[in-house]
Every structure is written in structure tokens, then in C-alpha cells.
Amino acid sequence: MKELLSPAGNMECLKAAIHNGADAIYLGGKSFGARAFAGNFTNEELKEAVNYAHLYGVKIYVAANTIIYNNEIKDFLEYIKYLYQIGVDALIMQDIGMISLVRKIFLDIEVHASTQCHNHNSEGIKLLKSLGVTRVVLDREMSLKEIENINIDIEKEVFIHGALCNSYSGCCLFSFMNGGRSGNRGECTQVCRLPFKLIKNGKYIDTPNKYLLSTKELNTISNFDKLLDSDIVSFKIEGRMKSPSYVGYVTRLYRKLIDNHTNKVTSEEENNLKILFNRDFTSGYLFNDKVMNTSTSNHQGLEIGRVLEVTPKKIKIKLTNNLYQEDGIRFKNSNLGMIANFIYNEKDLLINTANKGDIIYLDNKINLKEKDIRTGDSIPNELELAAALGVARSVLREALSRLKMMGMIETRTRRGMILTEPTILGGMKRVVDPRILGEEALFDILGFRIALEIGICSDIFRNITPEDISELEEIVKMGIVFENNEYAPVSEFTFHAKLYEITGNKTISEFQDIIHPVMIFVKNKFKDLLEPINIEMKEQGQIVTHVDLLNFLKNRDELGYRKAIEQHFEVYKRFLNSRK
């Protein structure tokens, strides 16, 4: 008997899965699960879910598949005890130590080894079986042939539909490295879905597509009869963060395939899958299909036509699928979207439905252009954006608010929202106000500035020109004039701003605008503490001035400059050490 295993991020998804033919449901609680950003279930909801599922003869598997820290073992075992008491049918686990411990304490609880255990060879699976594991969720990187070659008396579970992970078996270290959130702790940032640049031997290589790490969506329907003929016991649908409509429809479709032992679906069913969610489909490693989609990381939807012509008033489209009034559509190359409120035929008559092959016209209210949206272009209104993206207007407003804070969009009179040139530090400029930062944050920024000044030494010496030296000489002269008066901060800022400029890195130069107010604030707030250190260093002849730094630059003495710039900030370093 083949099992259809469906995901549930909340009770609505659970009910959708059950009533569309799932044999079992996998879900997670509020802790210790690999999908921390799914809705997930409270303890009371878990009990309700188990009771509801069991009424329909459906099993519940709870994902407790993160790595467990030593200080969490007690809480983890209490959680497992609760799951055992409410009658869950199995646990999905990753941590080998916890698998061993759970099987010793709860003798009759069923444990399934998560794909994050790296279940890809016989020896590893033998070890898991010896620990009392009854089922292994096989790696998504395995082919069907490799799966069939594992001849061990243990249940095999395989993913058949949904998102693929760029990292092997979902054991991603990139998320934590890039965003400080561990995928192995259920907090994946999906950094692999972002655009990247390819650099080889220090040189940028222009690539036709930018989403270099983004994978397609798994869809095994075309080969599903081969899976049915294998010794795979459980067919698993990915999607604990998907909607009830997605879970319900995908479950119903695979239920049909299992019951009829077929791989045949109608064109309508195939289109419905595309409309629900897809990043382009692949049959995955199971059938040695290509898994990468470097052109986009977004939901592609269903292609309905090609744009033939764009004018300020109309968009001319030839349809490759039917279009209905009130359908939401998105224009692929621009990522602009709209609701098809008014559809015109070639006779300029309003119609409710247009069929495949028809040529139709839509009002160009979104300012669609022949080329992608650019800086200064207007963005569609909230209603049109919400429809195109498939999100609630409240969610959209929150997103737009954040984009405004980051400086990526702005509102202009009579034009609405305008796309602006994004900057890496745009959002930081708006939130780094020294007056509201705590001491720890102020000191962290101060320490970062010192590290940055030392770190850019090589770039300065690589790029500096005689003209730069001359300009620095003029800045130093003015600094001597301004010393000990109200213009001294201006001189300080101008000298270091010029150093940043010499690096050729615009982001570093932009950072100076953020960090300088923090430096001035620290100088003023902690003046009484900084001054004694400054006096002591002057008396000992340890102060390094801008004049000294300039001399090292003139003499092309990078090593001497590096030591001097570090000493230049020694007053602050001693101050920071005194605060620890």
C-alpha cells in the first residue's frame, strides 16, 4: 500500500489535505521543527490535529527535525513526551543523538529519519535502523535507480512534489553565514533565491541570468508510474509554508494518480498546478533532470500569451491560454502586474472571456513599457500590485513601508509611488541615529569604523594618484587652521571622506555619511573620558595626526601607514577597552 503524505502549516492546510485524500500529514510544533516560519501548531492545536486526523483514519507525523543544543535536551524530551501522550503516529528527526535517546526512553514511538540525516547509502541507513528508525526520508539528490539499489528492510519515503533545496539534503550553511539564521534550526533565509554575480579569478563574468543558485520546483507526474512500480512506501509533498488551496489541489491530483496507477493528467490539471505555484518544473534528481532555474526565483504562474505591442494607452496581446475578466496577470520581463478588468477584442468591444489564439487589448494603466521598469518609473497602485502578487493589501502595505524606509521607493505628488535608485546603505541611513542608539551599539559602530579604516589601506595605496595627494595636502592645511575650533569636525570628516573616495568603493564612501555623526556624538558625549586618554598620549608622543598619515602616503609606505592609521585611533581603542 502506497502512502500519500501531505504537508500542513496550519489547521486549514491539514483539513484541506485530509479532505483531498492524504493518508498521512506531516506538520510541526512551535519549536524544534525545520520550518520555523510556517504557521505551525501550538501544543493544543497539535492535540486537536491528531484527534481530527484520527477521526478520518489519517496519520500524523510531527517534524522535530532540527539539531538540538545541549541546553535544549530537557525541553526537547518534554516536548517528545507530550507528543507521545497525545498519540502522534511518528516523529521525523534529524539529530542522531536525540534519535538514540528518544528510542531508549519511548520504546514504542515510531521514528522517521529526516532527509537531513543524509540518507543516501546503505551503511548510513543500516545505522539508523539499528537505532530503531523504521523509515528513512531519502535524499532528494538520489536517482530512482540509486533508491532501488538500497536493499534494506526499512520503509522508504521520497519527495515527489514541491521546492528543492540548493544545499545537499537541505543541510544549508549559507543561510547562517549570510543572514545569521540557520537552516538547520528551521530559520532558512532562502538566500539561494537572491540574484548573484559570478566572479572568477577576481574578474566579473557577465551571465545571461542572475539567479545562479535558484532551483526549479519538483514535479514527478510525468514519471509517476515508475515511482509507483518501485519499493517506495511513502510519497511526500513539500509545502508546509504553502496555502490550503495549494495543499488541497496537489494532494487531490496525486491521490488520483496513486488510485489509478497512472502518470496521466489533463491539460487543465497541469495548468492549475502552474497557476498554484511553480518556478518552472523539473522531475529532479530522481530522473536526472535539470534542476536549476537561473532566470528567476519567483512564482511563474501560467503563461497566457505574448505581448505584441505596447502603447501609452493599450497593451496588445496574443493569447496562448484562455483569459477571463478579473484574472490577475503579470508581465514577465517587467514584473509589473494588473487585474484584467477590461478586455477588448480586435473590434474594440468589451468581452468577458478571451480564448487561446485570440488577439486582445488591455488598458495600459500600469505604465507598461517595451523595456523593464527603470528608476523614475511609476509603480502600480496597491490594488493592482496585491492582485498581481497574490497577497493581501495589508501585507503589501507593510512591504511598501519597508521599501520606503530602505529608500527603494518614494511617493511623489500626482505620480504616486516611484522606483528610486536603491543603495546598499539606504535603509541604514534612516535608522542609524546616534541619539537613540544604546551605548553598546555606539561602541560597536565605533569599533567597526576603526576596523574599516585599517581594512582599506591596500585599496588606498593601489588607487591613490598625485592629484589625490595634492587634494589631501590642501585638506590637511585647512585642518591645521581649523584645529581646536568649531570647524575641526569638518576637517576630520573631509580628510577621511577623501580616503574612502580613493578606494573607488561607493558604498564605503556612503558609509562615511552614516558613521561621521556617530563619531561626533561619541566625542561629545564621552568627552570627559576621552580627554584624559588624549592628554596622556600627547605627553608620551603617541598621537598620530593627519599630517603624519599624509607623509606615509607621500612616501608610498603602506606598512608604515597601516601602523599609523591604527595608532591614529588608539585614543578610541583605549576608551573602548576601558568600557569592557
C-alpha positions as CSV (number, residue, x, y, z in Angstrom):
1,M,0.0,0.0,0.0
2,K,1.4,3.3,-1.1
3,E,1.1,6.3,1.3
4,L,0.4,9.8,0.2
5,L,2.0,12.2,2.7
6,S,0.9,15.8,2.7
7,P,2.2,19.0,4.5
8,A,0.3,21.2,6.9
9,G,1.4,24.5,8.2
10,N,-1.9,25.2,10.0
11,M,-5.3,23.6,10.7
12,E,-6.7,24.9,7.4
13,C,-4.0,23.1,5.4
14,L,-4.4,20.0,7.5
15,K,-8.2,19.8,6.7
16,A,-7.5,20.5,3.0
17,A,-5.1,17.6,2.9
18,I,-7.3,15.2,4.7
19,H,-10.4,16.0,2.6
20,N,-8.5,15.7,-0.6
21,G,-7.1,12.2,0.0
22,A,-4.0,12.3,2.2
23,D,-3.1,9.1,4.0
24,A,-0.8,11.0,6.4
25,I,0.0,14.5,7.4
26,Y,3.4,15.9,8.5
27,L,3.5,19.1,10.5
28,G,5.5,20.9,13.1
29,G,5.1,22.5,16.5
30,K,6.3,25.9,17.6
31,S,9.7,24.5,18.4
32,F,12.3,22.1,17.1
33,G,10.9,22.0,13.5
34,A,12.8,22.8,10.3
35,R,10.1,25.3,9.1
36,A,10.2,27.9,11.8
37,F,8.4,30.4,9.6
38,A,5.4,28.2,8.8
39,G,2.3,28.8,10.8
40,N,3.0,25.7,12.8
41,F,0.9,24.3,15.7
42,T,0.7,25.1,19.4
43,N,0.6,22.1,21.8
44,E,-3.2,22.4,22.0
45,E,-3.5,22.6,18.2
46,L,-1.3,19.6,17.9
47,K,-3.7,17.6,20.1
48,E,-6.6,18.9,18.0
49,A,-4.9,18.0,14.8
50,V,-4.2,14.4,16.0
51,N,-7.8,13.9,17.1
52,Y,-9.2,15.3,13.9
53,A,-6.9,13.3,11.6
54,H,-7.5,10.1,13.5
55,L,-11.3,10.5,13.0
56,Y,-10.6,10.1,9.3
57,G,-8.0,7.3,9.7
58,V,-5.2,9.7,8.7
59,K,-1.8,9.5,10.5
60,I,0.1,12.5,12.0
61,Y,3.9,12.7,11.7
62,V,5.4,15.6,13.7
63,A,8.7,17.1,12.4
64,A,11.1,17.5,15.3
65,N,14.0,17.7,12.9
66,T,16.4,20.4,13.9
67,I,19.7,19.9,15.6
68,I,19.4,20.1,19.3
69,Y,21.8,22.0,21.5
70,N,22.9,20.5,24.8
71,N,20.9,23.1,26.9
72,E,17.8,22.1,25.0
73,I,17.7,18.4,25.6
74,K,15.5,18.6,28.7
75,D,12.9,20.8,26.9
76,F,13.1,18.7,23.8
77,L,12.4,15.4,25.7
78,E,9.4,17.1,27.5
79,Y,8.1,18.1,24.1
80,I,8.5,14.5,22.8
81,K,6.8,13.2,25.9
82,Y,3.8,15.5,25.1
83,L,3.7,14.2,21.5
84,Y,3.8,10.7,22.8
85,Q,0.9,11.3,25.2
86,I,-1.4,12.8,22.6
87,G,-0.8,9.9,20.2
88,V,1.2,11.2,17.3
89,D,1.9,8.4,14.8
90,A,5.6,9.1,14.2
91,L,8.4,11.6,14.8
92,I,10.5,13.0,12.0
93,M,14.0,13.6,13.4
94,Q,17.5,14.7,12.2
95,D,19.7,14.7,15.3
96,I,21.3,11.2,15.6
97,G,21.9,11.6,19.3
98,M,18.3,12.6,20.0
99,I,17.1,9.7,17.9
100,S,19.1,7.3,20.0
101,L,17.9,8.9,23.2
102,V,14.2,9.1,22.2
103,R,14.1,5.4,21.2
104,K,15.6,4.4,24.6
105,I,13.1,6.4,26.6
106,F,9.9,6.0,24.4
107,L,10.2,2.4,23.4
108,D,7.1,2.1,21.2
109,I,7.2,5.5,19.5
110,E,7.9,5.4,15.7
111,V,10.8,7.5,14.4
112,H,11.4,8.5,10.8
113,A,14.9,9.8,9.8
114,S,14.6,13.2,8.2
115,T,16.3,13.8,4.8
116,Q,18.7,16.0,6.8
117,C,20.3,12.8,8.2
118,H,21.8,12.3,4.7
119,N,20.0,9.1,3.9
120,H,21.8,8.2,0.7
121,N,23.7,5.0,1.3
122,S,23.1,1.5,2.7
123,E,25.6,1.8,5.6
124,G,24.1,5.0,6.9
125,I,20.6,3.6,6.7
126,K,21.7,0.4,8.5
127,L,23.0,2.5,11.3
128,L,19.7,4.3,11.6
129,K,17.8,1.1,11.6
130,S,20.0,-0.2,14.4
131,L,18.9,2.8,16.4
132,G,15.2,1.9,16.0
133,V,14.3,4.0,13.0
134,T,11.5,2.5,10.9
135,R,11.5,4.8,7.9
136,V,14.1,7.0,6.1
137,V,13.3,10.1,4.1
138,L,15.7,9.6,1.2
139,D,17.9,12.5,-0.1
140,R,16.3,14.5,-2.9
141,E,19.7,14.2,-4.7
142,M,19.2,10.4,-5.3
143,S,18.1,8.9,-8.5
144,L,15.4,6.3,-8.7
145,K,18.0,3.7,-9.7
146,E,20.1,4.6,-6.6
147,I,17.0,4.3,-4.4
148,E,16.2,0.9,-5.8
149,N,19.7,-0.3,-5.1
150,I,19.2,0.2,-1.4
151,N,18.1,-3.3,-0.3
152,I,17.4,-2.9,3.4
153,D,14.2,-3.8,5.2
154,I,13.2,-0.3,6.0
155,E,10.4,2.0,4.8
156,K,11.5,4.4,2.1
157,E,9.9,7.9,1.8
158,V,10.6,10.2,-1.1
159,F,9.7,13.8,-2.0
160,I,7.6,13.9,-5.2
161,H,6.5,17.5,-5.5
162,G,7.5,21.0,-4.3
163,A,10.5,23.1,-3.6
164,L,14.0,21.8,-3.9
165,C,17.0,23.0,-1.8
166,N,20.2,24.1,-3.3
167,S,22.2,22.5,-0.4
168,Y,22.6,18.8,-0.1
169,S,19.7,17.3,1.8
170,G,18.7,20.7,3.0
171,C,21.7,21.0,5.3
172,C,22.4,24.6,4.4
173,L,25.2,26.6,6.0
174,F,24.9,29.5,3.6
175,S,21.8,30.9,5.3
176,F,23.5,31.3,8.6
177,M,26.7,32.6,7.0
178,N,24.9,35.2,5.1
179,G,21.9,36.1,7.3
180,G,22.7,34.8,10.7
181,R,19.8,32.3,10.6
182,S,20.5,28.6,10.4
183,G,18.6,26.4,8.0
184,N,19.4,23.5,10.3
185,R,17.5,25.3,13.1
186,G,14.4,25.9,10.9
187,E,15.2,29.6,10.1
188,C,16.4,29.4,6.5
189,T,16.5,32.9,4.8
190,Q,16.3,31.3,1.3
191,V,19.4,33.3,0.3
192,C,19.7,31.0,-2.7
193,R,16.7,32.7,-4.2
194,L,18.6,36.0,-4.4
195,P,20.4,37.3,-7.5
196,F,24.2,36.8,-7.6
197,K,27.2,37.9,-9.6
198,L,29.7,35.3,-10.9
199,I,33.4,36.2,-10.2
200,K,36.2,34.0,-11.4
201,N,39.9,34.7,-10.6
202,G,38.8,38.2,-9.3
203,K,37.0,39.1,-12.6
204,Y,33.3,39.6,-13.0
205,I,31.8,37.3,-15.6
206,D,28.6,38.5,-17.2
207,T,25.9,35.9,-17.1
208,P,22.6,35.9,-19.1
209,N,20.7,35.2,-15.8
210,K,21.3,36.3,-12.3
211,Y,19.6,33.8,-10.0
212,L,22.6,31.5,-10.1
213,L,21.6,29.3,-7.1
214,S,17.9,29.1,-7.6
215,T,16.2,25.7,-8.2
216,K,13.1,24.7,-10.0
217,E,10.0,23.1,-8.4
218,L,9.9,19.3,-8.2
219,N,7.1,17.7,-10.2
220,T,7.2,14.0,-10.8
221,I,3.8,13.5,-12.5
222,S,5.3,12.6,-15.9
223,N,7.2,9.7,-14.4
224,F,5.0,8.9,-11.5
225,D,4.1,5.4,-12.8
226,K,7.8,4.5,-12.4
227,L,7.7,5.6,-8.8
228,L,4.5,3.6,-8.2
229,D,6.3,0.5,-9.5
230,S,9.2,0.9,-7.1
231,D,9.5,-0.2,-3.5
232,I,9.0,3.4,-2.2
233,V,6.4,3.3,0.5
234,S,5.5,6.9,1.0
235,F,5.2,9.8,-1.5
236,K,5.8,13.1,0.2
237,I,4.6,16.5,-1.0
238,E,6.7,19.5,0.1
239,G,4.9,22.6,1.3
240,R,4.5,23.4,5.0
241,M,4.6,27.1,4.1
242,K,2.1,26.7,1.2
243,S,-1.6,27.7,1.2
244,P,-4.6,25.4,1.9
245,S,-5.6,25.7,-1.8
246,Y,-2.1,24.5,-2.9
247,V,-2.0,21.7,-0.4
248,G,-5.6,20.5,-1.2
249,Y,-5.2,20.6,-5.0
250,V,-1.7,18.9,-5.2
251,T,-2.9,16.2,-2.7
252,R,-6.1,15.6,-4.8
253,L,-4.1,15.3,-8.0
254,Y,-1.5,12.8,-6.7
255,R,-4.3,10.9,-5.0
256,K,-5.8,10.4,-8.4
257,L,-2.5,9.2,-9.8
258,I,-2.0,6.7,-7.0
259,D,-5.5,5.3,-7.1
260,N,-5.4,4.9,-10.9
261,H,-1.7,3.8,-11.0
262,T,-1.0,6.3,-13.8
263,N,1.0,9.3,-14.7
264,K,-1.7,10.9,-16.9
265,V,-3.2,14.3,-16.1
266,T,-5.3,16.6,-18.2
267,S,-4.0,19.9,-19.7
268,E,-6.4,21.7,-17.3
269,E,-4.9,19.9,-14.3
270,E,-1.4,20.7,-15.5
271,N,-2.3,24.4,-15.9
272,N,-3.9,24.5,-12.5
273,L,-0.6,23.3,-11.0
274,K,1.3,26.0,-12.8
275,I,-1.2,28.6,-11.5
276,L,-0.9,27.5,-7.9
277,F,2.9,27.7,-7.8
278,N,5.9,27.0,-9.9
279,R,9.4,28.2,-10.6
280,D,9.4,26.0,-13.7
281,F,9.0,22.3,-13.1
282,T,11.6,19.5,-13.0
283,S,11.4,15.8,-12.4
284,G,14.5,16.4,-10.3
285,Y,17.5,14.1,-9.5
286,L,15.0,11.2,-9.4
287,F,15.1,11.1,-13.2
288,N,18.3,13.1,-13.8
289,D,16.5,16.2,-14.9
290,K,18.0,19.7,-14.8
291,V,17.0,21.3,-11.5
292,M,18.3,24.9,-11.8
293,N,16.3,27.9,-13.0
294,T,18.7,30.8,-13.1
295,S,16.3,33.2,-14.8
296,T,14.1,33.8,-11.9
297,S,13.3,32.7,-8.3
298,N,9.7,33.8,-8.4
299,H,6.4,32.0,-9.0
300,Q,6.0,31.8,-12.7
301,G,2.3,31.1,-13.0
302,L,0.8,30.0,-16.3
303,E,1.9,31.7,-19.5
304,I,-1.2,33.1,-21.1
305,G,0.2,35.0,-24.0
306,R,2.8,37.2,-25.7
307,V,2.9,41.0,-25.8
308,L,2.8,42.1,-29.4
309,E,2.7,45.9,-28.9
310,V,2.7,48.5,-26.1
311,T,1.4,52.0,-26.4
312,P,0.8,54.6,-23.7
313,K,-2.9,53.6,-23.8
314,K,-3.1,49.9,-24.8
315,I,-1.3,46.6,-24.4
316,K,-1.8,44.2,-27.4
317,I,-1.5,40.5,-26.5
318,K,-1.8,37.3,-28.4
319,L,-3.2,34.6,-26.1
320,T,-1.7,31.1,-25.7
321,N,-4.3,30.3,-23.0
322,N,-7.7,31.5,-22.1
323,L,-8.1,34.8,-20.2
324,Y,-11.1,35.7,-18.1
325,Q,-12.3,39.0,-16.7
326,E,-10.9,39.7,-13.2
327,D,-7.9,37.4,-13.8
328,G,-4.7,38.6,-12.3
329,I,-1.8,38.8,-14.7
330,R,1.9,39.7,-14.5
331,F,4.2,40.8,-17.3
332,K,7.3,38.6,-17.1
333,N,10.1,41.0,-18.2
334,S,9.0,43.9,-16.1
335,N,7.4,42.1,-13.2
336,L,4.5,44.6,-13.4
337,G,1.0,43.2,-12.8
338,M,-2.6,44.1,-13.1
339,I,-6.2,42.8,-12.9
340,A,-7.8,42.2,-16.3
341,N,-10.8,44.3,-15.5
342,F,-11.4,45.4,-19.1
343,I,-10.7,43.1,-22.0
344,Y,-11.1,44.4,-25.6
345,N,-11.3,42.3,-28.8
346,E,-9.9,43.4,-32.1
347,K,-13.1,45.3,-32.8
348,D,-12.6,47.3,-29.6
349,L,-15.5,45.7,-28.0
350,L,-15.5,44.7,-24.3
351,I,-15.6,41.0,-23.7
352,N,-15.7,38.8,-20.6
353,T,-13.7,35.8,-21.9
354,A,-10.9,35.5,-24.5
355,N,-9.8,32.2,-25.9
356,K,-6.4,30.7,-26.8
357,G,-5.2,32.2,-30.1
358,D,-7.2,35.4,-29.7
359,I,-5.6,38.8,-30.0
360,I,-6.9,41.1,-27.2
361,Y,-6.2,44.6,-25.8
362,L,-5.8,45.7,-22.2
363,D,-5.8,49.2,-20.8
364,N,-2.2,50.3,-20.1
365,K,-2.9,51.7,-16.6
366,I,0.2,50.3,-15.2
367,N,2.5,52.2,-17.5
368,L,4.0,49.1,-19.0
369,K,6.9,49.9,-21.4
370,E,8.8,48.0,-24.0
371,K,11.7,47.6,-21.6
372,D,11.9,46.7,-17.9
373,I,10.8,49.2,-15.3
374,R,13.5,51.7,-14.5
375,T,14.5,54.3,-11.9
376,G,11.9,57.1,-12.0
377,D,9.1,54.9,-13.3
378,S,5.7,54.8,-11.6
379,I,4.7,51.7,-9.7
380,P,1.2,50.2,-10.0
381,N,-1.3,51.1,-7.3
382,E,-1.9,48.9,-4.2
383,L,-4.9,47.1,-5.6
384,E,-3.1,46.1,-8.8
385,L,0.1,45.1,-7.0
386,A,-1.8,43.0,-4.5
387,A,-3.6,41.1,-7.3
388,A,-0.5,40.6,-9.3
389,L,1.5,39.2,-6.4
390,G,-1.4,37.2,-4.8
391,V,-1.1,38.8,-1.4
392,A,-3.5,40.8,0.9
393,R,-3.3,44.6,0.7
394,S,-2.3,44.7,4.4
395,V,0.7,42.5,3.6
396,L,1.6,44.7,0.6
397,R,1.3,47.9,2.6
398,E,3.8,46.6,5.2
399,A,6.2,45.6,2.4
400,L,5.9,49.0,0.7
401,S,6.5,50.7,4.0
402,R,9.8,48.8,4.4
403,L,10.8,49.6,0.8
404,K,10.2,53.3,1.5
405,M,12.4,53.0,4.7
406,M,15.1,51.4,2.6
407,G,14.9,54.2,0.1
408,M,13.9,52.0,-2.8
409,I,10.6,53.7,-3.5
410,E,9.3,57.2,-2.7
411,T,5.9,58.9,-3.1
412,R,5.6,62.0,-5.4
413,T,2.7,64.3,-5.9
414,R,0.5,63.3,-8.8
415,R,2.7,60.4,-9.8
416,G,2.2,58.1,-6.8
417,M,4.9,55.6,-5.9
418,I,8.2,55.9,-7.9
419,L,11.0,53.4,-8.2
420,T,14.2,55.0,-6.9
421,E,17.8,54.0,-7.3
422,P,18.4,51.5,-4.4
423,T,21.6,51.8,-2.3
424,I,23.0,49.2,0.0
425,L,23.0,51.6,2.9
426,G,19.8,53.4,2.1
427,G,17.9,51.8,5.0
428,M,20.8,52.1,7.4
429,K,20.9,55.9,6.8
430,R,17.3,56.2,8.1
431,V,17.7,54.2,11.3
432,V,21.3,55.0,12.5
433,D,20.6,58.0,14.7
434,P,23.2,58.2,17.5
435,R,20.7,59.9,19.8
436,I,18.5,56.8,20.0
437,L,21.3,54.1,19.9
438,G,22.4,52.4,23.1
439,E,26.0,52.6,24.3
440,E,26.7,49.1,23.1
441,A,25.5,49.9,19.5
442,L,27.5,53.1,19.5
443,F,30.7,51.3,20.6
444,D,30.1,48.5,18.0
445,I,29.9,51.1,15.2
446,L,33.0,52.9,16.5
447,G,34.9,49.6,16.5
448,F,33.7,48.9,13.0
449,R,34.9,52.2,11.8
450,I,38.4,51.5,13.2
451,A,38.5,48.1,11.5
452,L,37.2,49.6,8.2
453,E,40.0,52.3,8.2
454,I,42.6,49.6,8.6
455,G,41.0,47.3,6.1
456,I,41.0,49.8,3.2
457,C,44.8,50.5,3.4
458,S,45.7,48.3,0.4
459,D,42.9,49.8,-1.7
460,I,44.1,53.3,-0.9
461,F,47.7,52.6,-1.9
462,R,46.6,50.7,-5.0
463,N,44.5,53.6,-6.3
464,I,46.0,56.9,-5.0
465,T,47.2,59.4,-7.6
466,P,49.4,62.5,-7.4
467,E,46.2,64.6,-7.7
468,D,44.8,62.8,-4.6
469,I,48.0,63.6,-2.7
470,S,47.6,67.3,-3.6
471,E,44.0,67.4,-2.5
472,L,44.9,65.7,0.8
473,E,47.6,68.3,1.3
474,E,45.0,71.1,1.0
475,I,42.7,69.3,3.4
476,V,45.5,68.9,6.0
477,K,46.4,72.6,5.6
478,M,42.8,73.6,6.4
479,G,42.7,71.1,9.2
480,I,45.7,72.9,10.9
481,V,43.8,76.2,10.6
482,F,40.6,74.7,12.0
483,E,42.2,72.8,14.8
484,N,40.6,73.4,18.2
485,N,37.6,75.4,16.8
486,E,34.1,74.5,15.7
487,Y,35.3,73.6,12.2
488,A,37.6,70.8,13.4
489,P,34.9,68.1,12.8
490,V,34.6,69.3,9.2
491,S,38.3,68.8,8.6
492,E,38.2,65.4,10.2
493,F,35.3,64.4,8.0
494,T,36.8,65.8,4.8
495,F,40.1,64.0,5.3
496,H,38.7,60.6,5.9
497,A,36.0,61.0,3.3
498,K,38.8,61.6,0.7
499,L,40.5,58.4,1.9
500,Y,37.2,56.5,1.3
501,E,36.8,58.1,-2.1
502,I,40.3,56.9,-3.2
503,T,39.3,53.3,-2.6
504,G,36.8,53.6,-5.5
505,N,34.1,51.9,-3.5
506,K,31.0,54.0,-3.5
507,T,29.4,52.0,-0.6
508,I,32.4,52.7,1.6
509,S,32.1,56.4,0.8
510,E,28.4,56.3,1.5
511,F,29.2,54.7,4.9
512,Q,31.2,57.8,5.9
513,D,28.0,59.8,5.8
514,I,26.4,57.4,8.3
515,I,29.3,56.9,10.6
516,H,30.5,60.5,11.0
517,P,27.6,61.7,13.1
518,V,28.1,58.7,15.4
519,M,31.8,59.7,15.8
520,I,30.9,63.3,16.7
521,F,28.3,62.2,19.1
522,V,30.7,59.8,20.9
523,K,33.3,62.6,21.1
524,N,30.9,65.0,22.7
525,K,29.1,62.5,24.9
526,F,32.2,60.9,26.3
527,K,34.5,64.0,26.2
528,D,35.3,63.8,29.8
529,L,36.5,60.2,29.5
530,L,38.3,60.7,26.1
531,E,40.2,63.8,27.1
532,P,42.5,62.3,29.8
533,I,43.5,59.5,27.4
534,N,44.2,62.1,24.7
535,I,46.4,64.2,27.1
536,E,48.3,61.1,28.2
537,M,49.1,60.0,24.7
538,K,50.2,63.5,23.7
539,E,52.6,63.7,26.6
540,Q,54.0,60.3,25.6
541,G,54.3,61.4,21.9
542,Q,51.9,58.7,20.7
543,I,49.4,60.9,18.8
544,V,49.3,60.3,15.0
545,T,47.9,63.3,13.1
546,H,46.6,63.7,9.6
547,V,50.0,65.3,8.7
548,D,51.7,62.1,9.8
549,L,49.3,59.9,7.8
550,L,49.8,62.1,4.7
551,N,53.6,61.7,4.9
552,F,53.3,57.9,4.8
553,L,51.0,58.3,1.8
554,K,53.5,60.6,0.0
555,N,56.4,58.1,0.7
556,R,54.3,55.1,-0.5
557,D,55.0,53.4,2.8
558,E,52.0,51.1,3.1
559,L,53.3,49.2,6.1
560,G,54.1,52.4,8.0
561,Y,50.7,53.9,7.1
562,R,48.9,50.8,8.3
563,K,50.6,51.0,11.7
564,A,50.0,54.8,11.8
565,I,46.3,54.6,11.0
566,E,45.9,52.0,13.8
567,Q,47.7,54.4,16.2
568,H,45.5,57.3,14.9
569,F,42.6,55.6,16.5
570,E,44.4,54.5,19.6
571,V,42.5,57.0,21.8
572,Y,39.2,55.3,20.9
573,K,40.6,51.8,21.2
574,R,41.8,52.5,24.8
575,F,38.5,54.1,25.5
576,L,36.6,51.1,24.2
577,N,38.8,48.7,26.3
578,S,38.1,50.8,29.4
579,R,34.4,50.3,28.9
580,K,34.6,46.4,28.8
